[in-house]
Each structure stands twice: as C-alpha cells, then as structure tokens.
C-alpha cells in the first residue's frame, strides 16, 4: 500500500575488512530477509549468500522469515573459525 507508514530497522554486518551498519525504512510487515535485501548489504558484500546467512535480532537467532519491528537491529553472523569447545580443550591441554 502506497500510503502505509514505514518502520525503521538497522542492518549490521561486521567482518575484519568491512563494517556495515545501515538504517532502512521498510513496511511494517517486512521480514528479516526483505530488510537485508533492501539495505544493499548483498551488493556490497557479494560473498554473502542469503540462503546460508545466520541472522538475529539483538543477539537472538531469528529465521529469515521473522517479521521485524520498529527499532530492531538485524545482525548477520559470520561462521565460527574454531569450535569453542575445541579451542577450550586446546587451551587446557596447553596448560598441562
């Protein structure tokens, strides 16, 4: 609907070489996926693939089809380099 009010959400993605934080206005019924697409993140970081993204809102994992609310911060998470349990075991073995 053309006269529908918009809500504002932030999309953020942090990597060693890029810091992406953008506020976007979307329709109230928009999903996480739609907000990410509208933000332009995928154009700026072409190595990201929408179907493999891990996303969250304020540090809580959310699916791409989650409806966003005004003021939400959508976070795109990078894959872990090392499993935390493996790293912990390696540190413990190193101390012995």
C-alpha positions as semicolon CSV with decimal commas, in nm:
position;residue;x (nm);y (nm);z (nm)
1;X;0,000;0,000;0,000
2;X;0,145;0,333;-0,104
3;X;0,019;0,527;0,200
4;X;0,138;0,268;0,453
5;X;0,362;0,406;0,728
6;X;0,720;0,280;0,737
7;X;0,923;0,147;1,028
8;X;1,297;0,189;1,076
9;X;1,533;-0,103;1,137
10;X;1,911;-0,136;1,130
11;X;2,104;-0,400;0,938
12;X;2,457;-0,471;1,057
13;X;2,737;-0,699;0,949
14;X;3,093;-0,686;1,080
15;X;3,392;-0,864;0,928
16;X;3,767;-0,796;0,950
17;X;3,762;-0,577;0,637
18;X;3,408;-0,434;0,646
19;X;3,177;-0,266;0,891
20;X;2,824;-0,238;0,753
21;X;2,557;-0,060;0,955
22;X;2,262;0,088;0,774
23;X;1,922;0,213;0,886
24;X;1,645;0,131;0,642
25;X;1,276;0,211;0,624
26;X;1,057;-0,088;0,549
27;X;0,688;-0,173;0,558
28;X;0,559;-0,292;0,898
29;X;0,501;-0,645;0,767
30;X;0,857;-0,684;0,629
31;X;1,074;-0,980;0,716
32;X;1,439;-1,002;0,814
33;X;1,520;-1,120;0,461
34;X;1,340;-0,827;0,299
35;X;1,517;-0,576;0,525
36;X;1,858;-0,728;0,440
37;X;1,782;-0,718;0,067
38;X;1,660;-0,358;0,090
39;X;1,971;-0,248;0,285
40;X;2,206;-0,323;-0,006
41;X;2,432;-0,546;0,203
42;X;2,436;-0,828;-0,051
43;X;2,551;-0,587;-0,324
44;X;2,832;-0,451;-0,106
45;X;2,944;-0,792;0,022
46;X;2,884;-1,028;-0,274
47;X;3,041;-1,329;-0,100
48;X;2,738;-1,348;0,131
49;X;2,462;-1,578;0,016
50;X;2,114;-1,514;0,152
51;X;2,030;-1,884;0,187
52;X;2,329;-1,951;0,414
53;X;2,307;-1,647;0,643
54;X;2,275;-1,685;1,020
55;X;2,075;-1,388;1,142
56;X;1,948;-1,248;1,468
57;X;1,778;-0,952;1,624
58;X;1,961;-0,811;1,926
59;X;2,178;-1,123;1,966
60;X;1,889;-1,370;1,947
61;X;1,889;-1,605;1,650
62;X;1,599;-1,543;1,412
63;X;1,488;-1,701;1,087
64;X;1,485;-1,502;0,763
65;X;1,104;-1,508;0,761
66;X;1,074;-1,333;1,102
67;X;0,870;-1,013;1,083
68;X;1,069;-0,711;1,201
69;X;0,950;-0,438;1,435
70;X;1,037;-0,070;1,457
71;X;1,383;-0,022;1,609
72;X;1,506;-0,379;1,554
73;X;1,877;-0,430;1,485
74;X;1,919;-0,716;1,240
75;X;2,257;-0,881;1,281
76;X;2,424;-1,108;1,027
77;X;2,664;-1,352;1,194
78;X;2,983;-1,490;1,043
79;X;3,062;-1,860;1,082
80;X;3,290;-1,952;1,371
81;X;3,655;-2,005;1,277
82;X;3,705;-2,257;1,559
83;X;3,456;-2,455;1,763
84;X;3,456;-2,300;2,115
85;X;3,480;-2,641;2,286
86;X;3,777;-2,740;2,070
87;X;3,953;-2,412;2,149
88;X;3,888;-2,456;2,521
89;X;4,028;-2,810;2,518
90;X;4,337;-2,691;2,330
91;X;4,399;-2,417;2,590
92;X;4,350;-2,664;2,875
93;X;4,593;-2,914;2,718
94;X;4,847;-2,637;2,663
95;X;4,846;-2,551;3,035
96;X;4,927;-2,911;3,136
